[in-house]
Amino acid sequence: MIEKTEVRELILDLFEEEALAIGGLVAVHDVEDDLVWRLMRTLDVIRGRALRRLDDKVLDDEAGPPPRTAVKPHPAIENFLLSLRTA
C-alpha cells in the first residue's frame, strides 16, 4: 500500500509539472499577467486543499478560488475534465 508521504510527493510533483507546463505556454504566448497570477493562485488553493484532504483536515472555504462566472469553458478544458471524470 502506498504511504501518505509518497502520496504527498506525487501531489507536489504533479503541481510542479503543471506549473512548468503553464510556464512554458506563458513564455511562448502572449498571456495577460493578471491571468497568470490568478491561475497560479487558484492552482495553489487546489494544491492546499488536496494536501489538507490527505491530512484529513477540514477544508478552509475562505481560501477558495475566486467566484465562478457564467462563462463556457474552453473546449480543451472541457475535454480534459471529461477525460478525468471517465478515467
N, C-alpha and C positions, 0 to 999 in steps of 0.2 A: 504494500500500500504506500502511496506517496505521502511524504511528510509535509507538514504545514510550511516548513521553511522552504521546501522545494517548490510548493505552490506559489509562495510569496515571490521567489526568484523568477518563476515563469511569468507571473503577472508583471513584475518590474521589467523583465526582458521584453515582453510584448509591448508595453507602453514606450520603451526606449526605441524599439523598431518602428512603431507608429510615428514617434516624434522625428526620427531620422527620415522616414518616408515623406512626411509633411514638409520637413526642412528642405528636402531635395526638390519637391514641387515648388515651394516658395522661392527657392534660389533660381529656378528656371523660368517661372511665370511671374507676371506682374500681379501680385496679390496685395490687397489693401492691408496695411499694417494693423488696423483695428480688427480685421477678420482673423489674422494670425493670432493676435493676443487673445481674442475671445475663444477661438478654437483650442488653444493650449490651456487656457483656464478651465474650459469645460472638460478637456481630457484629464486634467489634474484632479478635478472633482470626481470624475468617474473612477480614476485610479484610487483615490482615497476611499470611496465607497466600497470598491472591490476588496481593498485591504481590510477595511473595518468589518465587512461581512466575513472575511476569513477569520478575523479575530473574535467573531460573534459579538460585536458591539452594536448598539443601536445607531441607526443612521441619523446624521445631523442634517435635517432638511433645510436649515438656514444656508448652508454652503452649497445648495443645489445649483444646477445650471440656470442660466437666465430663463425667464418665462418663454414658453413656446409661442410662436406666432403662427397664424393660419396661412402658411405657405406650403406649396407642394415640394417635397424633397427632390433633389436631382435624381434622374433615373439611375445613375450609377450607384448612388447611396441606397435607393430603394432595392436595387438588385442585390447589393451586399447584405442588407438587412434580411432580405428574403432567404438568401443562402444560409445565413446564421440560424434562422428560425427553422429551416428544413433539414439542417445537419443532424 
